[in-house]
């Protein structure tokens, strides 16, 4: 997948988020859901994911409203396989 995130819609509420991909991307706290989604996509788009996986992540991470909706239900752990190993994207509101 290529291309940068181009999110035009503002988020109504601003919450800090932590995001990580253990073994790939260290945990970091971001000021907004949008910033966390952009950071995750910047890493995920460089990984050797299948088209279906990459497209699912792209759709979720390009839509801060959808991402915030998932986070409103609690911390998210989204699994994928890379190099024969199971990995996961971890994303949660802080505080």
Long-range contacts (C-beta under 8 A, 24 or more apart in sequence): 1-44, 1-45, 1-49, 1-54, 1-55, 1-58, 2-45, 3-45, 5-37, 5-38, 5-41, 5-42, 5-61, 5-62, 6-62, 7-34, 7-37, 7-38, 7-62, 7-63, 7-64, 9-64, 9-65, 11-64, 11-65, 11-68, 13-68, 15-68, 15-71, 15-93, 15-94, 15-95, 16-93, 16-94, 16-95, 17-71, 17-91, 17-92, 17-93, 17-94, 18-90, 18-91, 18-92, 18-94, 19-89, 19-90, 19-91, 20-89, 20-90, 21-87, 21-88, 21-89, 21-90, 22-87, 22-88, 22-90, 23-85, 23-87, 24-82, 24-87, 27-90, 29-94, 32-64, 33-64, 33-67, 33-68, 33-71, 34-64, 36-67, 36-91, 37-61, 37-62, 37-64, 37-67, 40-89, 40-91, 44-89, 47-80, 47-82, 48-82, 48-83, 49-80, 49-82, 53-80, 57-89, 67-91
